[in-house]
Amino acid sequence: MENKEIQDRVVKVVCGVLSVDAEMVEPESNFVFDLGAESSQSIQLVAGFEEEFGVEMDNEAALSVQTVGDAVTFIAKYVN
């Protein structure tokens, strides 16, 4: 799966969980500082990514991911 497709799907999940517009979500966007994610939403994001991509991720490692771009790179390891 190409990173562009992964990024598009990550953005879709982020918009759904955090109720933000896709235009606000850039690869360098920090989930907490730029997109306003709270700790409970971070867990929802991980669950959303797992559901979207049909993978199970290491939750502790997944929760340490800070930006949208890092999430794309992280998820690519599971789907490629």
mmCIF file of the N, C-alpha and C atoms, coordinates in Angstrom:
data_MODEL
# 
_entry.id   MODEL 
# 
loop_
_atom_site.group_PDB 
_atom_site.id 
_atom_site.type_symbol 
_atom_site.label_atom_id 
_atom_site.label_alt_id 
_atom_site.label_comp_id 
_atom_site.label_asym_id 
_atom_site.label_entity_id 
_atom_site.label_seq_id 
_atom_site.pdbx_PDB_ins_code 
_atom_site.Cartn_x 
_atom_site.Cartn_y 
_atom_site.Cartn_z 
_atom_site.occupancy 
_atom_site.B_iso_or_equiv 
_atom_site.pdbx_formal_charge 
_atom_site.auth_seq_id 
_atom_site.auth_comp_id 
_atom_site.auth_asym_id 
_atom_site.auth_atom_id 
_atom_site.pdbx_PDB_model_num 
ATOM 1   N N  . MET A 1 1  ? 0.857   -1.182 0.000  1.00 0.00 ? 1  MET A N  1 
ATOM 2   C CA . MET A 1 1  ? 0.000   0.000  0.000  1.00 0.00 ? 1  MET A CA 1 
ATOM 3   C C  . MET A 1 1  ? 0.898   1.238  0.000  1.00 0.00 ? 1  MET A C  1 
ATOM 4   N N  . GLU A 1 2  ? 0.573   2.191  -0.840 1.00 0.00 ? 2  GLU A N  1 
ATOM 5   C CA . GLU A 1 2  ? 1.396   3.389  -0.945 1.00 0.00 ? 2  GLU A CA 1 
ATOM 6   C C  . GLU A 1 2  ? 1.118   4.356  0.208  1.00 0.00 ? 2  GLU A C  1 
ATOM 7   N N  . ASN A 1 3  ? 2.141   5.135  0.558  1.00 0.00 ? 3  ASN A N  1 
ATOM 8   C CA . ASN A 1 3  ? 1.993   6.093  1.665  1.00 0.00 ? 3  ASN A CA 1 
ATOM 9   C C  . ASN A 1 3  ? 0.879   7.098  1.419  1.00 0.00 ? 3  ASN A C  1 
ATOM 10  N N  . LYS A 1 4  ? 0.649   7.475  0.170  1.00 0.00 ? 4  LYS A N  1 
ATOM 11  C CA . LYS A 1 4  ? -0.414  8.436  -0.138 1.00 0.00 ? 4  LYS A CA 1 
ATOM 12  C C  . LYS A 1 4  ? -1.775  7.859  0.255  1.00 0.00 ? 4  LYS A C  1 
ATOM 13  N N  . GLU A 1 5  ? -1.996  6.588  -0.071 1.00 0.00 ? 5  GLU A N  1 
ATOM 14  C CA . GLU A 1 5  ? -3.261  5.949  0.305  1.00 0.00 ? 5  GLU A CA 1 
ATOM 15  C C  . GLU A 1 5  ? -3.377  5.836  1.823  1.00 0.00 ? 5  GLU A C  1 
ATOM 16  N N  . ILE A 1 6  ? -2.274  5.452  2.474  1.00 0.00 ? 6  ILE A N  1 
ATOM 17  C CA . ILE A 1 6  ? -2.280  5.359  3.932  1.00 0.00 ? 6  ILE A CA 1 
ATOM 18  C C  . ILE A 1 6  ? -2.596  6.727  4.531  1.00 0.00 ? 6  ILE A C  1 
ATOM 19  N N  . GLN A 1 7  ? -1.938  7.773  4.004  1.00 0.00 ? 7  GLN A N  1 
ATOM 20  C CA . GLN A 1 7  ? -2.166  9.119  4.536  1.00 0.00 ? 7  GLN A CA 1 
ATOM 21  C C  . GLN A 1 7  ? -3.625  9.532  4.366  1.00 0.00 ? 7  GLN A C  1 
ATOM 22  N N  . ASP A 1 8  ? -4.200  9.284  3.209  1.00 0.00 ? 8  ASP A N  1 
ATOM 23  C CA . ASP A 1 8  ? -5.605  9.649  2.975  1.00 0.00 ? 8  ASP A CA 1 
ATOM 24  C C  . ASP A 1 8  ? -6.526  8.962  3.982  1.00 0.00 ? 8  ASP A C  1 
ATOM 25  N N  . ARG A 1 9  ? -6.246  7.698  4.260  1.00 0.00 ? 9  ARG A N  1 
ATOM 26  C CA . ARG A 1 9  ? -7.084  6.946  5.195  1.00 0.00 ? 9  ARG A CA 1 
ATOM 27  C C  . ARG A 1 9  ? -6.839  7.390  6.640  1.00 0.00 ? 9  ARG A C  1 
ATOM 28  N N  . VAL A 1 10 ? -5.594  7.746  6.961  1.00 0.00 ? 10 VAL A N  1 
ATOM 29  C CA . VAL A 1 10 ? -5.285  8.289  8.289  1.00 0.00 ? 10 VAL A CA 1 
ATOM 30  C C  . VAL A 1 10 ? -6.039  9.601  8.488  1.00 0.00 ? 10 VAL A C  1 
ATOM 31  N N  . VAL A 1 11 ? -6.021  10.470 7.480  1.00 0.00 ? 11 VAL A N  1 
ATOM 32  C CA . VAL A 1 11 ? -6.717  11.754 7.562  1.00 0.00 ? 11 VAL A CA 1 
ATOM 33  C C  . VAL A 1 11 ? -8.214  11.522 7.786  1.00 0.00 ? 11 VAL A C  1 
ATOM 34  N N  . LYS A 1 12 ? -8.777  10.550 7.084  1.00 0.00 ? 12 LYS A N  1 
ATOM 35  C CA . LYS A 1 12 ? -10.206 10.239 7.232  1.00 0.00 ? 12 LYS A CA 1 
ATOM 36  C C  . LYS A 1 12 ? -10.525 9.860  8.686  1.00 0.00 ? 12 LYS A C  1 
ATOM 37  N N  . VAL A 1 13 ? -9.700  9.011  9.276  1.00 0.00 ? 13 VAL A N  1 
ATOM 38  C CA . VAL A 1 13 ? -9.912  8.593  10.666 1.00 0.00 ? 13 VAL A CA 1 
ATOM 39  C C  . VAL A 1 13 ? -9.747  9.784  11.610 1.00 0.00 ? 13 VAL A C  1 
ATOM 40  N N  . VAL A 1 14 ? -8.698  10.566 11.407 1.00 0.00 ? 14 VAL A N  1 
ATOM 41  C CA . VAL A 1 14 ? -8.434  11.733 12.257 1.00 0.00 ? 14 VAL A CA 1 
ATOM 42  C C  . VAL A 1 14 ? -9.619  12.700 12.209 1.00 0.00 ? 14 VAL A C  1 
ATOM 43  N N  . CYS A 1 15 ? -10.122 12.968 11.016 1.00 0.00 ? 15 CYS A N  1 
ATOM 44  C CA . CYS A 1 15 ? -11.263 13.886 10.880 1.00 0.00 ? 15 CYS A CA 1 
ATOM 45  C C  . CYS A 1 15 ? -12.486 13.346 11.609 1.00 0.00 ? 15 CYS A C  1 
ATOM 46  N N  . GLY A 1 16 ? -12.709 12.052 11.516 1.00 0.00 ? 16 GLY A N  1 
ATOM 47  C CA . GLY A 1 16 ? -13.859 11.445 12.172 1.00 0.00 ? 16 GLY A CA 1 
ATOM 48  C C  . GLY A 1 16 ? -13.769 11.473 13.684 1.00 0.00 ? 16 GLY A C  1 
ATOM 49  N N  . VAL A 1 17 ? -12.592 11.143 14.206 1.00 0.00 ? 17 VAL A N  1 
ATOM 50  C CA . VAL A 1 17 ? -12.422 11.065 15.664 1.00 0.00 ? 17 VAL A CA 1 
ATOM 51  C C  . VAL A 1 17 ? -12.326 12.457 16.292 1.00 0.00 ? 17 VAL A C  1 
ATOM 52  N N  . LEU A 1 18 ? -11.592 13.365 15.648 1.00 0.00 ? 18 LEU A N  1 
ATOM 53  C CA . LEU A 1 18 ? -11.329 14.671 16.251 1.00 0.00 ? 18 LEU A CA 1 
ATOM 54  C C  . LEU A 1 18 ? -12.255 15.772 15.744 1.00 0.00 ? 18 LEU A C  1 
ATOM 55  N N  . SER A 1 19 ? -13.138 15.439 14.818 1.00 0.00 ? 19 SER A N  1 
ATOM 56  C CA . SER A 1 19 ? -14.078 16.422 14.250 1.00 0.00 ? 19 SER A CA 1 
ATOM 57  C C  . SER A 1 19 ? -13.355 17.662 13.727 1.00 0.00 ? 19 SER A C  1 
ATOM 58  N N  . VAL A 1 20 ? -12.331 17.429 12.916 1.00 0.00 ? 20 VAL A N  1 
ATOM 59  C CA . VAL A 1 20 ? -11.606 18.526 12.269 1.00 0.00 ? 20 VAL A CA 1 
ATOM 60  C C  . VAL A 1 20 ? -11.769 18.399 10.762 1.00 0.00 ? 20 VAL A C  1 
ATOM 61  N N  . ASP A 1 21 ? -11.566 19.505 10.056 1.00 0.00 ? 21 ASP A N  1 
ATOM 62  C CA . ASP A 1 21 ? -11.634 19.490 8.599  1.00 0.00 ? 21 ASP A CA 1 
ATOM 63  C C  . ASP A 1 21 ? -10.341 18.909 8.036  1.00 0.00 ? 21 ASP A C  1 
ATOM 64  N N  . ALA A 1 22 ? -10.467 18.207 6.920  1.00 0.00 ? 22 ALA A N  1 
ATOM 65  C CA . ALA A 1 22 ? -9.306  17.577 6.292  1.00 0.00 ? 22 ALA A CA 1 
ATOM 66  C C  . ALA A 1 22 ? -8.217  18.595 5.951  1.00 0.00 ? 22 ALA A C  1 
ATOM 67  N N  . GLU A 1 23 ? -8.620  19.838 5.639  1.00 0.00 ? 23 GLU A N  1 
ATOM 68  C CA . GLU A 1 23 ? -7.632  20.871 5.290  1.00 0.00 ? 23 GLU A CA 1 
ATOM 69  C C  . GLU A 1 23 ? -6.713  21.198 6.470  1.00 0.00 ? 23 GLU A C  1 
ATOM 70  N N  . MET A 1 24 ? -7.169  20.922 7.680  1.00 0.00 ? 24 MET A N  1 
ATOM 71  C CA . MET A 1 24 ? -6.354  21.200 8.876  1.00 0.00 ? 24 MET A CA 1 
ATOM 72  C C  . MET A 1 24 ? -5.313  20.122 9.126  1.00 0.00 ? 24 MET A C  1 
ATOM 73  N N  . VAL A 1 25 ? -5.461  18.973 8.498  1.00 0.00 ? 25 VAL A N  1 
ATOM 74  C CA . VAL A 1 25 ? -4.627  17.804 8.801  1.00 0.00 ? 25 VAL A CA 1 
ATOM 75  C C  . VAL A 1 25 ? -3.482  17.715 7.803  1.00 0.00 ? 25 VAL A C  1 
ATOM 76  N N  . GLU A 1 26 ? -2.291  18.055 8.274  1.00 0.00 ? 26 GLU A N  1 
ATOM 77  C CA . GLU A 1 26 ? -1.070  17.999 7.465  1.00 0.00 ? 26 GLU A CA 1 
ATOM 78  C C  . GLU A 1 26 ? -0.156  16.917 8.042  1.00 0.00 ? 26 GLU A C  1 
ATOM 79  N N  . PRO A 1 27 ? 0.804   16.425 7.251  1.00 0.00 ? 27 PRO A N  1 
ATOM 80  C CA . PRO A 1 27 ? 1.723   15.409 7.797  1.00 0.00 ? 27 PRO A CA 1 
ATOM 81  C C  . PRO A 1 27 ? 2.430   15.859 9.085  1.00 0.00 ? 27 PRO A C  1 
ATOM 82  N N  . GLU A 1 28 ? 2.734   17.174 9.178  1.00 0.00 ? 28 GLU A N  1 
ATOM 83  C CA . GLU A 1 28 ? 3.442   17.656 10.374 1.00 0.00 ? 28 GLU A CA 1 
ATOM 84  C C  . GLU A 1 28 ? 2.496   18.016 11.521 1.00 0.00 ? 28 GLU A C  1 
ATOM 85  N N  . SER A 1 29 ? 1.194   17.856 11.324 1.00 0.00 ? 29 SER A N  1 
ATOM 86  C CA . SER A 1 29 ? 0.224   18.193 12.379 1.00 0.00 ? 29 SER A CA 1 
ATOM 87  C C  . SER A 1 29 ? 0.402   17.278 13.591 1.00 0.00 ? 29 SER A C  1 
ATOM 88  N N  . ASN A 1 30 ? 0.546   17.906 14.750 1.00 0.00 ? 30 ASN A N  1 
ATOM 89  C CA . ASN A 1 30 ? 0.647   17.166 16.005 1.00 0.00 ? 30 ASN A CA 1 
ATOM 90  C C  . ASN A 1 30 ? -0.773  16.891 16.494 1.00 0.00 ? 30 ASN A C  1 
ATOM 91  N N  . PHE A 1 31 ? -1.034  15.640 16.870 1.00 0.00 ? 31 PHE A N  1 
ATOM 92  C CA . PHE A 1 31 ? -2.392  15.268 17.278 1.00 0.00 ? 31 PHE A CA 1 
ATOM 93  C C  . PHE A 1 31 ? -2.893  16.106 18.453 1.00 0.00 ? 31 PHE A C  1 
ATOM 94  N N  . VAL A 1 32 ? -2.032  16.358 19.420 1.00 0.00 ? 32 VAL A N  1 
ATOM 95  C CA . VAL A 1 32 ? -2.443  17.082 20.623 1.00 0.00 ? 32 VAL A CA 1 
ATOM 96  C C  . VAL A 1 32 ? -2.396  18.589 20.401 1.00 0.00 ? 32 VAL A C  1 
ATOM 97  N N  . PHE A 1 33 ? -1.239  19.096 19.983 1.00 0.00 ? 33 PHE A N  1 
ATOM 98  C CA . PHE A 1 33 ? -1.034  20.542 19.933 1.00 0.00 ? 33 PHE A CA 1 
ATOM 99  C C  . PHE A 1 33 ? -1.716  21.220 18.748 1.00 0.00 ? 33 PHE A C  1 
ATOM 100 N N  . ASP A 1 34 ? -1.757  20.543 17.596 1.00 0.00 ? 34 ASP A N  1 
ATOM 101 C CA . ASP A 1 34 ? -2.348  21.160 16.415 1.00 0.00 ? 34 ASP A CA 1 
ATOM 102 C C  . ASP A 1 34 ? -3.807  20.778 16.198 1.00 0.00 ? 34 ASP A C  1 
ATOM 103 N N  . LEU A 1 35 ? -4.143  19.543 16.577 1.00 0.00 ? 35 LEU A N  1 
ATOM 104 C CA . LEU A 1 35 ? -5.481  19.036 16.277 1.00 0.00 ? 35 LEU A CA 1 
ATOM 105 C C  . LEU A 1 35 ? -6.363  18.884 17.514 1.00 0.00 ? 35 LEU A C  1 
ATOM 106 N N  . GLY A 1 36 ? -5.805  19.155 18.698 1.00 0.00 ? 36 GLY A N  1 
ATOM 107 C CA . GLY A 1 36 ? -6.605  19.199 19.916 1.00 0.00 ? 36 GLY A CA 1 
ATOM 108 C C  . GLY A 1 36 ? -7.017  17.861 20.501 1.00 0.00 ? 36 GLY A C  1 
ATOM 109 N N  . ALA A 1 37 ? -6.288  16.795 20.177 1.00 0.00 ? 37 ALA A N  1 
ATOM 110 C CA . ALA A 1 37 ? -6.646  15.470 20.704 1.00 0.00 ? 37 ALA A CA 1 
ATOM 111 C C  . ALA A 1 37 ? -6.428  15.420 22.213 1.00 0.00 ? 37 ALA A C  1 
ATOM 112 N N  . GLU A 1 38 ? -7.390  14.846 22.917 1.00 0.00 ? 38 GLU A N  1 
ATOM 113 C CA . GLU A 1 38 ? -7.251  14.581 24.347 1.00 0.00 ? 38 GLU A CA 1 
ATOM 114 C C  . GLU A 1 38 ? -6.861  13.124 24.500 1.00 0.00 ? 38 GLU A C  1 
ATOM 115 N N  . SER A 1 39 ? -6.442  12.728 25.705 1.00 0.00 ? 39 SER A N  1 
ATOM 116 C CA . SER A 1 39 ? -5.929  11.374 25.887 1.00 0.00 ? 39 SER A CA 1 
ATOM 117 C C  . SER A 1 39 ? -6.939  10.301 25.491 1.00 0.00 ? 39 SER A C  1 
ATOM 118 N N  . SER A 1 40 ? -8.208  10.507 25.808 1.00 0.00 ? 40 SER A N  1 
ATOM 119 C CA . SER A 1 40 ? -9.206  9.504  25.437 1.00 0.00 ? 40 SER A CA 1 
ATOM 120 C C  . SER A 1 40 ? -9.358  9.420  23.910 1.00 0.00 ? 40 SER A C  1 
ATOM 121 N N  . GLN A 1 41 ? -9.174  10.544 23.244 1.00 0.00 ? 41 GLN A N  1 
ATOM 122 C CA . GLN A 1 41 ? -9.267  10.545 21.786 1.00 0.00 ? 41 GLN A CA 1 
ATOM 123 C C  . GLN A 1 41 ? -8.053  9.867  21.152 1.00 0.00 ? 41 GLN A C  1 
ATOM 124 N N  . SER A 1 42 ? -6.922  9.908  21.832 1.00 0.00 ? 42 SER A N  1 
ATOM 125 C CA . SER A 1 42 ? -5.750  9.220  21.318 1.00 0.00 ? 42 SER A CA 1 
ATOM 126 C C  . SER A 1 42 ? -6.022  7.722  21.240 1.00 0.00 ? 42 SER A C  1 
ATOM 127 N N  . ILE A 1 43 ? -6.693  7.200  22.246 1.00 0.00 ? 43 ILE A N  1 
ATOM 128 C CA . ILE A 1 43 ? -7.054  5.780  22.252 1.00 0.00 ? 43 ILE A CA 1 
ATOM 129 C C  . ILE A 1 43 ? -8.060  5.498  21.131 1.00 0.00 ? 43 ILE A C  1 
ATOM 130 N N  . GLN A 1 44 ? -8.999  6.423  20.929 1.00 0.00 ? 44 GLN A N  1 
ATOM 131 C CA . GLN A 1 44 ? -9.973  6.267  19.836 1.00 0.00 ? 44 GLN A CA 1 
ATOM 132 C C  . GLN A 1 44 ? -9.284  6.306  18.472 1.00 0.00 ? 44 GLN A C  1 
ATOM 133 N N  . LEU A 1 45 ? -8.267  7.138  18.354 1.00 0.00 ? 45 LEU A N  1 
ATOM 134 C CA . LEU A 1 45 ? -7.517  7.204  17.095 1.00 0.00 ? 45 LEU A CA 1 
ATOM 135 C C  . LEU A 1 45 ? -6.850  5.861  16.801 1.00 0.00 ? 45 LEU A C  1 
ATOM 136 N N  . VAL A 1 46 ? -6.190  5.290  17.791 1.00 0.00 ? 46 VAL A N  1 
ATOM 137 C CA . VAL A 1 46 ? -5.524  4.003  17.603 1.00 0.00 ? 46 VAL A CA 1 
ATOM 138 C C  . VAL A 1 46 ? -6.550  2.948  17.188 1.00 0.00 ? 46 VAL A C  1 
ATOM 139 N N  . ALA A 1 47 ? -7.682  2.915  17.882 1.00 0.00 ? 47 ALA A N  1 
ATOM 140 C CA . ALA A 1 47 ? -8.740  1.948  17.545 1.00 0.00 ? 47 ALA A CA 1 
ATOM 141 C C  . ALA A 1 47 ? -9.256  2.198  16.131 1.00 0.00 ? 47 ALA A C  1 
ATOM 142 N N  . GLY A 1 48 ? -9.413  3.467  15.774 1.00 0.00 ? 48 GLY A N  1 
ATOM 143 C CA . GLY A 1 48 ? -9.869  3.812  14.430 1.00 0.00 ? 48 GLY A CA 1 
ATOM 144 C C  . GLY A 1 48 ? -8.887  3.379  13.353 1.00 0.00 ? 48 GLY A C  1 
ATOM 145 N N  . PHE A 1 49 ? -7.589  3.560  13.615 1.00 0.00 ? 49 PHE A N  1 
ATOM 146 C CA . PHE A 1 49 ? -6.568  3.131  12.653 1.00 0.00 ? 49 PHE A CA 1 
ATOM 147 C C  . PHE A 1 49 ? -6.572  1.610  12.519 1.00 0.00 ? 49 PHE A C  1 
ATOM 148 N N  . GLU A 1 50 ? -6.700  0.924  13.645 1.00 0.00 ? 50 GLU A N  1 
ATOM 149 C CA . GLU A 1 50 ? -6.734  -0.543 13.603 1.00 0.00 ? 50 GLU A CA 1 
ATOM 150 C C  . GLU A 1 50 ? -7.918  -1.033 12.775 1.00 0.00 ? 50 GLU A C  1 
ATOM 151 N N  . GLU A 1 51 ? -9.076  -0.412 12.979 1.00 0.00 ? 51 GLU A N  1 
ATOM 152 C CA . GLU A 1 51 ? -10.273 -0.799 12.235 1.00 0.00 ? 51 GLU A CA 1 
ATOM 153 C C  . GLU A 1 51 ? -10.132 -0.451 10.750 1.00 0.00 ? 51 GLU A C  1 
ATOM 154 N N  . GLU A 1 52 ? -9.662  0.745  10.468 1.00 0.00 ? 52 GLU A N  1 
ATOM 155 C CA . GLU A 1 52 ? -9.519  1.210  9.080  1.00 0.00 ? 52 GLU A CA 1 
ATOM 156 C C  . GLU A 1 52 ? -8.583  0.319  8.271  1.00 0.00 ? 52 GLU A C  1 
ATOM 157 N N  . PHE A 1 53 ? -7.488  -0.113 8.909  1.00 0.00 ? 53 PHE A N  1 
ATOM 158 C CA . PHE A 1 53 ? -6.466  -0.865 8.180  1.00 0.00 ? 53 PHE A CA 1 
ATOM 159 C C  . PHE A 1 53 ? -6.512  -2.364 8.451  1.00 0.00 ? 53 PHE A C  1 
ATOM 160 N N  . GLY A 1 54 ? -7.406  -2.805 9.342  1.00 0.00 ? 54 GLY A N  1 
ATOM 161 C CA . GLY A 1 54 ? -7.530  -4.230 9.622  1.00 0.00 ? 54 GLY A CA 1 
ATOM 162 C C  . GLY A 1 54 ? -6.286  -4.823 10.254 1.00 0.00 ? 54 GLY A C  1 
ATOM 163 N N  . VAL A 1 55 ? -5.652  -4.056 11.151 1.00 0.00 ? 55 VAL A N  1 
ATOM 164 C CA . VAL A 1 55 ? -4.428  -4.520 11.814 1.00 0.00 ? 55 VAL A CA 1 
ATOM 165 C C  . VAL A 1 55 ? -4.565  -4.351 13.322 1.00 0.00 ? 55 VAL A C  1 
ATOM 166 N N  . GLU A 1 56 ? -3.732  -5.067 14.050 1.00 0.00 ? 56 GLU A N  1 
ATOM 167 C CA . GLU A 1 56 ? -3.617  -4.838 15.491 1.00 0.00 ? 56 GLU A CA 1 
ATOM 168 C C  . GLU A 1 56 ? -2.248  -4.238 15.738 1.00 0.00 ? 56 GLU A C  1 
ATOM 169 N N  . MET A 1 57 ? -2.232  -3.115 16.428 1.00 0.00 ? 57 MET A N  1 
ATOM 170 C CA . MET A 1 57 ? -0.977  -2.419 16.676 1.00 0.00 ? 57 MET A CA 1 
ATOM 171 C C  . MET A 1 57 ? -0.611  -2.513 18.154 1.00 0.00 ? 57 MET A C  1 
ATOM 172 N N  . ASP A 1 58 ? 0.665   -2.365 18.422 1.00 0.00 ? 58 ASP A N  1 
ATOM 173 C CA . ASP A 1 58 ? 1.137   -2.267 19.796 1.00 0.00 ? 58 ASP A CA 1 
ATOM 174 C C  . ASP A 1 58 ? 0.621   -0.940 20.345 1.00 0.00 ? 58 ASP A C  1 
ATOM 175 N N  . ASN A 1 59 ? -0.328  -1.010 21.284 1.00 0.00 ? 59 ASN A N  1 
ATOM 176 C CA . ASN A 1 59 ? -0.978  0.219  21.766 1.00 0.00 ? 59 ASN A CA 1 
ATOM 177 C C  . ASN A 1 59 ? -0.007  1.199  22.389 1.00 0.00 ? 59 ASN A C  1 
ATOM 178 N N  . GLU A 1 60 ? 0.933   0.708  23.169 1.00 0.00 ? 60 GLU A N  1 
ATOM 179 C CA . GLU A 1 60 ? 1.883   1.616  23.818 1.00 0.00 ? 60 GLU A CA 1 
ATOM 180 C C  . GLU A 1 60 ? 2.716   2.354  22.772 1.00 0.00 ? 60 GLU A C  1 
ATOM 181 N N  . ALA A 1 61 ? 3.195   1.620  21.775 1.00 0.00 ? 61 ALA A N  1 
ATOM 182 C CA . ALA A 1 61 ? 3.984   2.242  20.709 1.00 0.00 ? 61 ALA A CA 1 
ATOM 183 C C  . ALA A 1 61 ? 3.102   3.182  19.888 1.00 0.00 ? 61 ALA A C  1 
ATOM 184 N N  . ALA A 1 62 ? 1.879   2.766  19.599 1.00 0.00 ? 62 ALA A N  1 
ATOM 185 C CA . ALA A 1 62 ? 0.973   3.595  18.799 1.00 0.00 ? 62 ALA A CA 1 
ATOM 186 C C  . ALA A 1 62 ? 0.648   4.898  19.513 1.00 0.00 ? 62 ALA A C  1 
ATOM 187 N N  . LEU A 1 63 ? 0.472   4.839  20.819 1.00 0.00 ? 63 LEU A N  1 
ATOM 188 C CA . LEU A 1 63 ? 0.131   6.046  21.575 1.00 0.00 ? 63 LEU A CA 1 
ATOM 189 C C  . LEU A 1 63 ? 1.303   7.022  21.676 1.00 0.00 ? 63 LEU A C  1 
ATOM 190 N N  . SER A 1 64 ? 2.512   6.564  21.377 1.00 0.00 ? 64 SER A N  1 
ATOM 191 C CA . SER A 1 64 ? 3.670   7.457  21.418 1.00 0.00 ? 64 SER A CA 1 
ATOM 192 C C  . SER A 1 64 ? 3.831   8.240  20.118 1.00 0.00 ? 64 SER A C  1 
ATOM 193 N N  . VAL A 1 65 ? 3.059   7.887  19.086 1.00 0.00 ? 65 VAL A N  1 
ATOM 194 C CA . VAL A 1 65 ? 3.112   8.589  17.803 1.00 0.00 ? 65 VAL A CA 1 
ATOM 195 C C  . VAL A 1 65 ? 2.508   9.983  17.995 1.00 0.00 ? 65 VAL A C  1 
ATOM 196 N N  . GLN A 1 66 ? 3.228   11.011 17.555 1.00 0.00 ? 66 GLN A N  1 
ATOM 197 C CA . GLN A 1 66 ? 2.830   12.395 17.836 1.00 0.00 ? 66 GLN A CA 1 
ATOM 198 C C  . GLN A 1 66 ? 2.202   13.137 16.664 1.00 0.00 ? 66 GLN A C  1 
ATOM 199 N N  . THR A 1 67 ? 2.601   12.792 15.430 1.00 0.00 ? 67 THR A N  1 
ATOM 200 C CA . THR A 1 67 ? 2.130   13.562 14.274 1.00 0.00 ? 67 THR A CA 1 
ATOM 201 C C  . THR A 1 67 ? 1.432   12.657 13.260 1.00 0.00 ? 67 THR A C  1 
ATOM 202 N N  . VAL A 1 68 ? 0.713   13.287 12.351 1.00 0.00 ? 68 VAL A N  1 
ATOM 203 C CA . VAL A 1 68 ? 0.020   12.561 11.289 1.00 0.00 ? 68 VAL A CA 1 
ATOM 204 C C  . VAL A 1 68 ? 1.029   11.805 10.423 1.00 0.00 ? 68 VAL A C  1 
ATOM 205 N N  . GLY A 1 69 ? 2.119   12.468 10.060 1.00 0.00 ? 69 GLY A N  1 
ATOM 206 C CA . GLY A 1 69 ? 3.157   11.821 9.247  1.00 0.00 ? 69 GLY A CA 1 
ATOM 207 C C  . GLY A 1 69 ? 3.765   10.623 9.948  1.00 0.00 ? 69 GLY A C  1 
ATOM 208 N N  . ASP A 1 70 ? 4.006   10.755 11.252 1.00 0.00 ? 70 ASP A N  1 
ATOM 209 C CA . ASP A 1 70 ? 4.538   9.628  12.021 1.00 0.00 ? 70 ASP A CA 1 
ATOM 210 C C  . ASP A 1 70 ? 3.539   8.474  12.042 1.00 0.00 ? 70 ASP A C  1 
ATOM 211 N N  . ALA A 1 71 ? 2.255   8.795  12.106 1.00 0.00 ? 71 ALA A N  1 
ATOM 212 C CA . ALA A 1 71 ? 1.228   7.753  12.099 1.00 0.00 ? 71 ALA A CA 1 
ATOM 213 C C  . ALA A 1 71 ? 1.240   7.004  10.773 1.00 0.00 ? 71 ALA A C  1 
ATOM 214 N N  . VAL A 1 72 ? 1.407   7.741  9.668  1.00 0.00 ? 72 VAL A N  1 
ATOM 215 C CA . VAL A 1 72 ? 1.470   7.101  8.355  1.00 0.00 ? 72 VAL A CA 1 
ATOM 216 C C  . VAL A 1 72 ? 2.646   6.137  8.305  1.00 0.00 ? 72 VAL A C  1 
ATOM 217 N N  . THR A 1 73 ? 3.818   6.579  8.757  1.00 0.00 ? 73 THR A N  1 
ATOM 218 C CA . THR A 1 73 ? 5.014   5.740  8.766  1.00 0.00 ? 73 THR A CA 1 
ATOM 219 C C  . THR A 1 73 ? 4.815   4.523  9.668  1.00 0.00 ? 73 THR A C  1 
ATOM 220 N N  . PHE A 1 74 ? 4.221   4.743  10.832 1.00 0.00 ? 74 PHE A N  1 
ATOM 221 C CA . PHE A 1 74 ? 3.974   3.684  11.806 1.00 0.00 ? 74 PHE A CA 1 
ATOM 222 C C  . PHE A 1 74 ? 3.033   2.636  11.214 1.00 0.00 ? 74 PHE A C  1 
ATOM 223 N N  . ILE A 1 75 ? 1.940   3.078  10.635 1.00 0.00 ? 75 ILE A N  1 
ATOM 224 C CA . ILE A 1 75 ? 0.944   2.167  10.082 1.00 0.00 ? 75 ILE A CA 1 
ATOM 225 C C  . ILE A 1 75 ? 1.497   1.427  8.864  1.00 0.00 ? 75 ILE A C  1 
ATOM 226 N N  . ALA A 1 76 ? 2.338   2.094  8.082  1.00 0.00 ? 76 ALA A N  1 
ATOM 227 C CA . ALA A 1 76 ? 2.935   1.457  6.899  1.00 0.00 ? 76 ALA A CA 1 
ATOM 228 C C  . ALA A 1 76 ? 3.709   0.195  7.281  1.00 0.00 ? 76 ALA A C  1 
ATOM 229 N N  . LYS A 1 77 ? 4.308   0.184  8.466  1.00 0.00 ? 77 LYS A N  1 
ATOM 230 C CA . LYS A 1 77 ? 5.044   -0.999 8.927  1.00 0.00 ? 77 LYS A CA 1 
ATOM 231 C C  . LYS A 1 77 ? 4.109   -2.189 9.110  1.00 0.00 ? 77 LYS A C  1 
ATOM 232 N N  . TYR A 1 78 ? 2.854   -1.913 9.443  1.00 0.00 ? 78 TYR A N  1 
ATOM 233 C CA . TYR A 1 78 ? 1.887   -2.990 9.673  1.00 0.00 ? 78 TYR A CA 1 
ATOM 234 C C  . TYR A 1 78 ? 1.217   -3.469 8.395  1.00 0.00 ? 78 TYR A C  1 
ATOM 235 N N  . VAL A 1 79 ? 1.032   -2.592 7.436  1.00 0.00 ? 79 VAL A N  1 
ATOM 236 C CA . VAL A 1 79 ? 0.268   -2.955 6.249  1.00 0.00 ? 79 VAL A CA 1 
ATOM 237 C C  . VAL A 1 79 ? 1.138   -3.341 5.051  1.00 0.00 ? 79 VAL A C  1 
ATOM 238 N N  . ASN A 1 80 ? 2.420   -3.045 5.113  1.00 0.00 ? 80 ASN A N  1 
ATOM 239 C CA . ASN A 1 80 ? 3.307   -3.386 3.983  1.00 0.00 ? 80 ASN A CA 1 
ATOM 240 C C  . ASN A 1 80 ? 4.159   -4.593 4.285  1.00 0.00 ? 80 ASN A C  1 
# 
